[in-house]
Amino acid sequence: MTESSANKLLNGDACHRTSNGRKPSKNGFVKNHCLFQQPQKYRRPREKNQNVTYNSSLYKKPFVESFEETPLLVAVLTYMGYGILTIFGYLRDFLRHWNIEKCHVARERDEQKDFVPLYQDFENFYTRNLYMRIRDNWNRPICSVPGAKMDLVERVSHDYNWTFDHTGKVVKDVINMGSYNYLGFAEKTGACADAAIEATQKYGVGVGSTRCEMGNLDIHEEMEQLVARFLGVESSMTFGMGFATNSMNIPALTGKGCLILSDELNHASLVLGARLSGSTIRVFKHNNMQSLEKLLRDAIVHGQPRTHRPWKKILIVVEGIYSMEGSIVRLPEVIALKKRYKAYLYLDEAHSIGALGPNGRGVVDYFGLDPKDVDIMMGTFTKSFGAAGGYIGGKKELIDYLRCHSHSALYATSMSPPVAQQIITSMKIIMGEDGTTLGADRLRQLSENTTYFRRKLREMGFIIYGNDDSPVVPMMLYMPAKIGAFGREMLKRNIGTVVVGFPATPIIESRARFCVSAAHTREMLNTALEAISEVGDLLQLKYSRLEQPLPSLVWMSEESLLQD
């Protein structure tokens, strides 16, 4: 083993030479992604070798993430499935070209043939021939509060999902396993709903102006002060749209001559914001600290291309919870690298704020870190708070600068008053300032539901991705035909799920994504798990080769793990 590979195995990487017929990874070792090495109670299967350097001294609790490798046969069959669909897609395009098959897509009129084409047929190939086959799994109309249960408008298609007709019927009490309702605040009764009604009666629904003109209400000022106190930062500002919070503020922070180091799985809003900024963008492997450190070193040593001048700024952009992987950012290591190389850190806590940490204050709270170590704290109110919009928190100088330079602050209409009141009320409940323990109870319930749901899926034999504490639970489907089949079969059993495929995921890693909520009762979870297991047997989705552990040995309390 070389010196460099030996360094990779320091500080808690449980690595050992392969035995008993197990295939080694590239360097001859099998890695277990756990930062606290413990007695080997059971053997994990092969997992994706991310070649990540871990430093357990930075962590105060076990940090376990699982990314089991795709079985070879499944990968081959998945590629074959996409290949067959592609061949038939070209055949159907040929038939459409000669008007043998009716074409439903937008096309140029005959009198516009000499114009520059507005619609690129080849670019829409995937939409025409693959997406349309399973389009009925998305955009389903909901006619109730999207809480733990919801009502769906029934619809049918008579032209293979090109158009839909409503039947007039409603599918009642569908268990909602897809919404980002982590703390259960998406509800029409209770303190939040009552406060939002009062705010509507006092302020109305719309503001009709921007914050810098006639749209700055006292409720907006109160909300921003509360957000700053909740995050533990000097100041904060809020925006009416979460996507625009990223895409419109990153260009105000960086520009030409700046370098953005972005995780390869960052959200589209972060990618768009980085591109709009005009900065140089370099991408590091997902949650891979070696890859990030190499880019930081190269940036400092070589500087800007051609001129080799030092970069004006180096901004590291990461997310708290990655919404497609269910993984949690290795924030202690990112902060350590940021301090070592004098870079800035932009943390997107869209999915982690309210859903992680003993106090619900996100990934910073989860790791017990100082909020001042994060230069720009971004998050949204659309998930855990059951509202809309986003925020940015940090030093007062940062927020004052953004108020004058952010397009989202200067040109966007102010947040709706009832939405602002929903945020204020839900945040006070989480902080315990409402005089009850409702917030603490919901945080505890979410944690328990997450642990229970993930454990049961693993025991059933499914391959699931992500961190053990993440309420985002991706379950691997792989094959394209199983994407649509899983969504339809689950709905037949009154379970609403989200299925995801290429291009949102790698082509062989299609998945179903479950979002666990504090509003889910144990009975709801058991009903959903029973249906998932039944559909899993029907579609042969139980791919995992993991040796099932004894529950009494492995699923220990966090306190017991720390004692070990």
VOGU-3710 file (C-alpha; in Angstrom, 3 decimals, decimal comma):
1> mtessankll> 0,000/0,000/0,000  1,396/3,364/-0,995  1,890/6,280/1,362  -0,984/8,245/-0,194  -3,411/5,353/0,160  -2,269/4,824/3,715  -3,160/8,422/4,527  -6,631/7,822/3,166  -7,262/5,138/5,768  -6,563/7,277/8,818
11> ngdachrtsn> -9,026/8,488/11,444  -11,757/5,911/11,572  -12,076/4,453/8,072  -12,991/0,845/8,684  -10,973/-0,742/5,878  -9,826/-4,328/5,595  -8,530/-6,689/2,966  -11,181/-8,661/1,175  -11,932/-12,215/2,149  -14,567/-14,925/1,702
21> grkpskngfv> -14,827/-14,345/-2,020  -15,787/-10,686/-1,829  -14,445/-8,593/-4,681  -12,088/-5,790/-3,746  -12,363/-2,193/-4,785  -9,685/-0,583/-6,963  -7,094/-0,469/-4,200  -7,913/-3,919/-2,850  -9,944/-2,729/0,100  -13,621/-2,567/1,006
31> knhclfqqpq> -14,642/0,655/2,768  -17,338/1,117/5,372  -18,527/4,721/5,456  -18,600/5,221/9,218  -16,512/7,756/11,073  -16,497/5,880/14,360  -14,830/2,487/14,045  -16,739/-0,033/16,138  -16,613/-3,791/16,763  -17,569/-5,586/13,560
41> kyrrpreknq> -21,123/-6,720/14,431  -21,939/-7,584/10,837  -20,383/-7,173/7,415  -21,578/-4,519/5,018  -21,780/-5,328/1,311  -19,708/-3,618/-1,308  -20,378/0,084/-1,302  -19,402/2,837/-3,678  -15,768/3,647/-3,106  -15,775/7,426/-2,789
51> nvtynsslyk> -12,098/7,650/-1,751  -12,978/10,190/0,923  -10,562/11,224/3,645  -12,343/11,223/6,983  -11,250/13,064/10,092  -13,206/11,650/13,014  -11,708/14,188/15,416  -13,990/16,814/13,832  -17,162/14,848/14,536  -19,011/14,622/17,838
61> kpfvesfeet> -21,366/11,809/16,796  -21,387/8,809/14,431  -21,690/9,790/10,779  -22,923/6,843/8,705  -23,876/6,968/5,039  -24,686/4,047/2,759  -24,344/3,894/-1,034  -24,507/0,236/-2,005  -23,158/-0,556/-5,458  -25,501/-1,266/-8,324
71> pllvavltym> -25,563/-5,033/-9,024  -23,822/-5,738/-12,319  -26,727/-7,665/-13,844  -29,159/-4,879/-12,929  -26,856/-2,276/-14,500  -26,584/-4,275/-17,731  -30,352/-4,793/-17,945  -30,943/-1,086/-17,251  -28,664/-0,041/-20,108  -30,391/-2,592/-22,348
81> gygiltifgy> -33,780/-1,152/-21,370  -32,753/2,369/-22,306  -31,180/1,061/-25,512  -34,395/-0,699/-26,570  -36,437/2,424/-25,773  -34,041/4,535/-27,839  -34,289/2,198/-30,846  -38,081/2,222/-30,711  -37,976/5,991/-30,260  -36,076/6,433/-33,530
91> lrdflrhwni> -38,508/4,056/-35,219  -41,495/6,087/-34,009  -39,823/9,335/-35,094  -39,429/7,795/-38,560  -43,117/6,919/-38,606  -44,041/10,426/-37,449  -41,874/11,989/-40,143  -43,865/10,169/-42,846  -47,185/10,878/-41,064  -47,758/7,190/-40,389
101> ekchvarerd> -48,043/7,962/-36,688  -49,638/11,159/-35,398  -47,131/13,627/-33,966  -48,267/15,500/-30,822  -45,180/17,634/-30,267  -44,751/21,277/-31,309  -43,473/21,527/-34,888  -42,733/24,286/-37,379  -45,441/25,111/-39,919  -44,696/24,513/-43,576
111> eqkdfvplyq> -44,545/28,256/-44,330  -41,829/28,635/-41,670  -39,409/26,127/-43,141  -36,993/28,848/-44,162  -36,892/30,322/-40,648  -34,356/29,391/-38,016  -36,032/26,436/-36,231  -37,713/27,310/-32,948  -38,111/23,697/-31,834  -35,177/21,298/-31,904
121> dfenfytrnl> -36,634/17,865/-32,579  -33,616/15,886/-31,442  -33,386/17,805/-28,145  -36,939/16,684/-27,378  -36,225/13,043/-28,185  -36,220/11,961/-24,529  -39,446/13,845/-23,795  -41,262/12,400/-26,805  -40,243/8,790/-26,529  -39,294/8,028/-22,937
131> ymrirdnwnr> -40,800/10,598/-20,585  -44,254/10,440/-22,198  -44,520/6,731/-21,434  -44,465/7,436/-17,680  -45,737/11,034/-17,590  -48,835/9,995/-15,616  -46,626/9,629/-12,516  -46,030/13,403/-12,302  -48,106/16,590/-11,993  -51,042/14,826/-10,382
141> picsvpgakm> -53,608/17,415/-9,213  -54,096/17,557/-5,433  -57,380/18,889/-4,037  -56,592/19,033/-0,315  -53,885/20,095/2,108  -50,722/18,109/1,196  -50,259/16,867/4,743  -49,684/13,338/5,987  -52,699/12,344/3,874  -54,102/14,040/0,781
151> dlvervshdy> -56,843/13,780/-1,841  -55,979/13,388/-5,532  -58,076/14,283/-8,576  -58,487/11,157/-10,673  -57,459/11,529/-14,312  -57,145/9,292/-17,353  -55,373/9,555/-20,686  -56,708/8,279/-24,005  -53,670/9,221/-26,090  -50,797/7,609/-24,196
161> nwtfdhtgkv> -50,177/10,442/-21,692  -50,077/13,328/-24,176  -53,243/14,779/-22,641  -55,294/13,969/-19,550  -59,017/14,114/-18,782  -60,450/14,439/-15,283  -63,047/11,797/-14,430  -64,715/13,901/-11,748  -63,749/11,425/-9,040  -61,422/12,041/-6,097
171> vkdvinmgsy> -59,018/9,491/-4,628  -59,395/10,041/-0,892  -56,887/9,689/1,968  -53,764/8,917/-0,027  -50,782/8,599/2,329  -48,358/11,328/1,270  -44,792/9,996/1,150  -43,493/12,589/-1,299  -43,982/16,122/0,085  -41,247/18,030/1,948
181> nylgfaektg> -43,560/18,399/4,934  -40,842/17,404/7,387  -42,336/18,882/10,568  -45,981/18,579/9,558  -46,749/22,306/9,375  -48,624/21,874/6,071  -52,019/21,874/7,765  -55,301/23,804/7,606  -55,984/23,850/11,349  -53,925/24,799/14,374
191> acadaaieat> -51,899/27,801/15,495  -50,214/28,427/12,124  -53,448/28,395/10,144  -55,224/30,649/12,665  -52,352/33,162/12,644  -52,258/33,168/8,820  -55,999/33,906/8,700  -55,560/36,842/11,082  -52,679/38,195/8,982  -54,823/37,936/5,840
201> qkygvgvgst> -57,620/39,894/7,486  -55,172/42,579/8,652  -52,830/42,938/5,631  -54,600/41,215/2,756  -52,977/38,643/0,489  -50,788/40,704/-1,832  -48,456/43,638/-1,241  -48,176/45,042/-4,764  -44,685/46,475/-4,420  -41,056/45,628/-3,751
211> rcemgnldih> -39,421/45,848/-0,344  -37,392/48,929/-1,283  -40,486/50,879/-2,339  -43,918/50,473/-0,688  -43,811/46,763/0,147  -41,838/46,694/3,409  -44,265/45,718/6,175  -43,658/45,436/9,898  -44,368/41,712/9,641  -41,402/41,381/7,232
221> eemeqlvarf> -39,101/43,151/9,702  -40,303/40,903/12,525  -39,739/37,790/10,406  -36,166/38,732/9,492  -35,232/39,470/13,098  -36,694/36,120/14,153  -34,822/34,251/11,399  -31,514/35,833/12,455  -32,138/34,825/16,061  -33,137/31,299/15,023
231> lgvessmtfg> -29,969/30,849/12,955  -27,675/32,483/15,515  -26,364/35,118/13,078  -26,163/38,899/13,144  -28,727/39,622/10,452  -30,884/38,044/7,757  -33,073/38,915/4,797  -35,941/37,008/3,232  -37,192/36,478/-0,314  -40,478/35,374/-1,815
241> mgfatnsmni> -39,024/32,456/-3,808  -36,525/29,842/-2,705  -35,126/29,180/-6,193  -34,488/32,892/-6,738  -32,761/33,143/-3,349  -29,897/31,146/-4,836  -30,029/32,099/-8,486  -30,282/35,863/-7,883  -27,965/36,283/-4,880  -24,898/34,301/-5,932
251> paltgkgcli> -24,351/36,705/-8,885  -24,371/39,574/-6,354  -21,637/37,896/-4,310  -19,189/36,764/-7,007  -18,229/37,846/-10,497  -15,437/37,829/-13,015  -12,116/36,925/-11,419  -13,808/34,834/-8,708  -13,798/31,054/-8,361  -16,794/28,942/-7,334
261> lsdelnhasl> -16,145/25,384/-6,128  -19,437/23,535/-6,431  -20,465/20,037/-5,341  -21,360/17,956/-8,397  -24,851/17,230/-6,997  -25,797/20,800/-6,107  -29,344/21,944/-6,861  -30,205/23,571/-10,196  -30,752/26,943/-8,481  -27,147/26,920/-7,239
271> vlgarlsgst> -25,872/25,899/-10,666  -27,862/28,650/-12,368  -26,707/31,263/-9,855  -23,081/30,267/-10,366  -23,417/30,478/-14,155  -25,148/33,860/-14,036  -22,386/35,269/-11,840  -19,778/35,029/-14,598  -17,347/33,400/-12,182  -15,098/30,493/-13,059
281> irvfkhnnmq> -16,789/27,269/-11,889  -15,022/24,081/-10,906  -16,876/21,013/-9,694  -15,686/18,606/-7,000  -16,907/15,069/-6,414  -19,916/14,709/-4,167  -19,002/15,068/-0,490  -15,393/14,209/-1,366  -12,999/16,252/0,731  -9,951/15,058/-1,184
291> slekllrdai> -11,412/16,366/-4,416  -12,322/19,689/-2,789  -8,902/20,139/-1,194  -7,147/19,413/-4,487  -9,171/22,118/-6,218  -8,422/24,558/-3,390  -4,694/23,838/-3,600  -4,629/24,176/-7,373  -6,573/27,449/-7,168  -4,095/28,955/-4,721
301> vhgqprthrp> -0,969/27,621/-6,425  -1,903/28,418/-10,026  -4,330/31,323/-9,621  -6,424/32,492/-12,554  -5,939/30,941/-16,003  -3,345/32,610/-18,265  -2,591/35,574/-15,960  -2,000/33,429/-12,829  -3,191/36,305/-10,697  -4,728/35,350/-7,330
311> wkkilivveg> -8,483/34,785/-7,368  -10,499/37,699/-5,998  -12,672/35,288/-4,030  -12,970/31,532/-3,679  -16,510/30,461/-2,768  -17,319/26,875/-1,733  -20,980/26,024/-2,440  -22,600/23,009/-0,746  -26,014/21,831/0,448  -27,040/20,634/3,901
321> iysmegsivr> -29,077/17,621/2,724  -28,836/16,596/-0,925  -32,402/16,052/-2,029  -31,750/13,225/-4,511  -29,125/11,304/-2,536  -30,350/11,736/1,040  -26,753/12,461/2,052  -25,624/15,108/4,551  -22,728/17,451/3,821  -19,506/16,746/5,734
331> lpevialkkr> -19,685/20,224/7,173  -16,953/19,930/9,853  -14,426/18,946/7,190  -15,647/21,598/4,744  -15,258/24,291/7,400  -11,785/23,011/8,269  -10,729/23,247/4,612  -12,370/26,632/4,228  -10,394/28,002/7,170  -7,141/26,405/6,047
341> ykaylyldea> -7,282/27,869/2,540  -9,011/31,178/3,426  -12,075/30,567/1,266  -15,722/31,538/1,760  -18,538/29,062/2,393  -22,082/29,223/0,965  -24,358/26,669/2,677  -27,776/25,856/1,192  -29,979/24,438/3,968  -33,175/24,121/1,953
351> hsigalgpng> -33,838/20,555/3,137  -31,884/20,517/6,383  -33,234/23,607/8,168  -35,911/22,449/10,591  -35,289/18,790/9,760  -31,867/18,269/11,373  -30,307/19,047/14,717  -31,566/18,770/18,301  -33,066/22,257/18,000  -34,121/21,993/14,358
361> rgvvdyfgld> -31,597/24,616/13,259  -30,161/22,614/10,421  -26,878/20,914/9,651  -24,859/23,433/11,685  -26,910/22,485/14,744  -26,700/18,794/13,797  -22,888/18,834/14,007  -22,787/21,237/16,966  -20,830/23,876/15,034  -20,620/27,657/15,325
371> pkdvdimmgt> -22,908/29,447/12,810  -20,243/32,151/12,474  -18,016/29,630/10,672  -20,449/29,665/7,730  -20,155/32,898/5,750  -23,472/32,712/3,890  -26,317/30,650/5,373  -29,130/30,087/2,907  -32,340/28,157/3,361  -35,970/27,947/2,281
381> ftksfgaagg> -39,301/28,101/4,083  -40,981/25,691/1,672  -40,119/22,470/3,493  -40,083/22,325/7,274  -42,073/25,554/7,754  -44,928/24,748/5,378  -44,688/28,160/3,694  -42,839/29,685/0,716  -39,723/31,732/0,029  -36,144/31,675/1,255
391> yiggkkelid> -33,623/33,491/3,412  -29,958/34,409/3,638  -28,263/34,924/6,997  -24,826/36,102/7,996  -22,948/39,190/9,128  -24,728/42,525/9,075  -22,313/43,881/6,457  -23,204/40,984/4,132  -26,958/41,514/4,476  -26,682/45,288/4,033
401> ylrchshsal> -24,680/44,693/0,856  -27,276/42,252/-0,538  -30,136/44,658/0,173  -28,518/47,089/-2,259  -27,130/44,681/-4,875  -29,410/41,626/-4,985  -31,787/41,517/-7,960  -34,179/39,441/-5,900  -34,326/42,133/-3,209  -34,647/45,086/-5,574
411> yatsmsppva> -37,034/43,814/-8,239  -39,127/41,039/-6,698  -42,514/41,673/-5,079  -42,594/41,385/-1,286  -43,574/38,158/0,398  -47,301/37,673/0,970  -48,251/38,631/4,592  -50,064/35,341/5,464  -47,010/33,422/4,224  -44,759/35,567/6,408
421> qqiitsmkii> -47,037/34,928/9,385  -46,945/31,164/8,732  -43,136/31,340/8,893  -43,143/33,378/12,114  -45,616/31,120/13,903  -44,009/27,814/12,839  -40,523/29,083/13,698  -41,629/30,179/17,175  -43,157/26,736/17,713  -39,868/25,080/16,747
431> mgedgttlga> -37,974/27,416/19,109  -40,450/26,730/21,922  -41,427/30,389/22,183  -45,125/29,545/21,890  -45,069/28,207/25,461  -45,551/24,567/24,427  -43,359/21,550/23,680  -45,006/21,003/20,286  -41,854/21,938/18,374  -39,598/19,626/20,373
441> drlrqlsent> -42,163/16,832/20,050  -42,246/17,192/16,260  -38,464/17,205/16,004  -38,279/14,026/18,080  -41,077/12,384/16,084  -39,354/13,169/12,792  -36,113/11,623/14,024  -37,882/8,486/15,241  -39,882/8,119/12,014  -36,747/8,539/9,905
451> tyfrrklrem> -34,814/5,885/11,823  -37,753/3,456/11,774  -38,555/3,889/8,079  -34,947/3,524/6,917  -34,364/0,482/9,111  -37,469/-1,313/7,855  -36,624/-0,703/4,192  -33,126/-2,102/4,722  -34,487/-5,164/6,499  -36,827/-5,795/3,567
461> gfiiygndds> -33,859/-5,948/1,201  -34,151/-2,661/-0,685  -31,122/-0,581/-1,651  -31,514/2,859/-0,079  -29,094/5,747/-0,253  -28,022/8,465/2,110  -27,353/9,247/5,736  -29,098/7,376/8,536  -30,453/10,667/9,950  -31,723/12,093/6,662
471> pvvpmmlymp> -35,534/12,267/6,253  -34,980/12,108/2,479  -34,949/8,384/1,645  -34,065/7,387/-1,951  -34,935/3,773/-2,810  -33,309/2,429/-5,958  -35,461/1,259/-8,887  -32,814/1,306/-11,661  -34,747/0,095/-14,724  -36,806/2,614/-16,744
481> akigafgrem> -39,916/0,429/-16,953  -40,012/0,111/-13,169  -40,161/3,890/-12,668  -43,710/4,125/-13,992  -44,766/0,732/-12,697  -43,740/1,536/-9,117  -45,586/4,875/-9,042  -48,763/3,369/-10,484  -48,771/0,295/-8,249  -48,220/2,413/-5,138
491> lkrnigtvvv> -51,114/4,707/-6,051  -53,347/1,654/-6,488  -52,577/0,947/-2,830  -53,375/4,560/-1,853  -49,745/5,608/-1,352  -48,492/8,767/-3,046  -44,798/8,595/-3,975  -42,267/10,508/-6,073  -40,305/8,584/-8,706  -37,226/10,064/-10,370
501> gfpatpiies> -35,218/9,054/-13,428  -32,744/10,309/-16,001  -31,773/13,135/-16,571  -32,439/14,125/-12,934  -30,354/11,112/-11,846  -27,591/9,071/-13,509  -29,046/6,903/-16,241  -28,765/3,630/-14,281  -29,809/5,078/-10,906  -33,543/5,733/-11,211
511> rarfcvsaah> -35,199/5,788/-7,819  -38,250/6,430/-5,692  -37,757/9,237/-3,201  -39,645/9,138/0,084  -39,828/12,132/2,421  -40,560/11,223/6,029  -42,673/13,628/8,084  -43,342/14,172/11,773  -47,032/14,081/10,822  -46,771/10,414/9,820
521> tremlntale> -48,084/8,081/12,479  -46,560/4,657/13,015  -49,714/3,145/11,514  -49,261/5,224/8,334  -45,624/4,210/8,022  -46,473/0,535/8,522  -49,193/0,762/5,858  -46,740/2,405/3,455  -43,994/-0,126/4,254  -46,370/-3,031/3,684
531> aisevgdllq> -47,346/-1,622/0,290  -43,701/-0,943/-0,625  -42,743/-4,503/0,258  -45,655/-5,910/-1,741  -44,802/-3,829/-4,812  -41,122/-4,627/-4,308  -41,876/-8,334/-4,557  -44,117/-7,766/-7,560  -41,506/-5,754/-9,470  -38,468/-7,576/-8,024
541> lkysrleqpl> -36,952/-4,444/-6,483  -35,220/-6,027/-3,491  -31,737/-5,814/-4,953  -29,695/-5,492/-1,767  -27,018/-8,084/-1,041  -26,533/-6,764/2,454  -26,317/-9,447/5,128  -29,202/-8,675/7,447  -27,941/-7,818/10,949  -29,533/-8,843/14,203
551> pslvwmsees> -31,607/-5,855/15,375  -30,424/-6,258/18,943  -26,799/-5,920/17,854  -26,853/-3,218/15,219  -29,694/-0,824/15,772  -28,282/0,587/18,982  -29,066/3,936/20,496  -26,846/6,870/19,640  -25,627/6,982/23,232  -24,446/3,375/23,027
561> llqd> -22,542/4,091/19,820  -20,773/7,010/21,433  -19,849/4,886/24,448  -18,325/2,288/22,094
//
